[in-house]
């Protein structure tokens, strides 16, 4: 069975993607900071008959990243790494003039440094896979200038660039930065708590990720809405 590591997998897009992969008989190593919700998610996913290892922890902890990769190795390797865990930098979001610098450091540490650290840890197993793949979950804030999204957007832009360079340096892998588009997630609710406009559930964009896995286009940056429209 193929093996995936998914960070931030207890809810939202991470959980939705994990459920879709479990339905396709992937074995999973899942991470999130909240132990109770993560373990509940793992128990639900195991009903698909797949093997699921749930490891609560913080991706900024090198020992935790090593633990994730070691767990995947026990399941057979790493075929897919999804860097989905994210930090906003401020909740709710703030203009740059008032953005807490410690919050910006946290966003960069989670969204960029920890993501690269996990790639580095998993790279030998990804190279050994016949279909080694890295997905960096991005945002349109990485490419567009939105008021109050500066810190988060800067961290995602940096993640996109790392993904682009990794794709050049590792031509045997597929490395995709994927902008999932607007979603109804706890992260968005924390970012903009006064926004009550309806947004699609994360499960609605999962087919875009599955299309990438099925078709395996060249490494690069992709938008879920375009993939869903078949462009």
Number of C-alpha atoms within 10 A of each C-alpha: 14 18 25 27 27 25 29 24 30 26 18 18 24 24 22 19 22 29 23 17 21 22 16 13 16 22 27 29 28 28 28 24 17 16 15 11 15 22 20 12 20 24 14 12 22 17 11 15 12 18 19 25 20 23 22 22 19 19 27 18 13 14 11 17 25 16 16 26 23 17 21 24 15 10 19 15 25 31 24 26 25 25 28 22 22 24 20 25 28 23 15 15 21 19 14 14 7 10 17 15 13 11 17 21 15 22 24 24 20 25 30 24 19 22 27 19 19 23 21 12 18 25 20 13 18 23 17 14 19 10 17 23 24 27 23 25 23 28 21 17 20 22 14 12 12 12 11 19 22 22 28 25 23 20 29 27 22 17 23 25 17 19 25 17 13 20 21 15 10 14 11 17 25 24 28 27 27 21 23 23 17 17 19 16 16 11 16 17 15 15 21 15 13 9 10 8 6 9 12 12 15 20 17 14 23 21 15 21 20 15 15 18 15 9 8 15 13 13 23 19 18 19 18 21 15 13 17 15 8 9 6
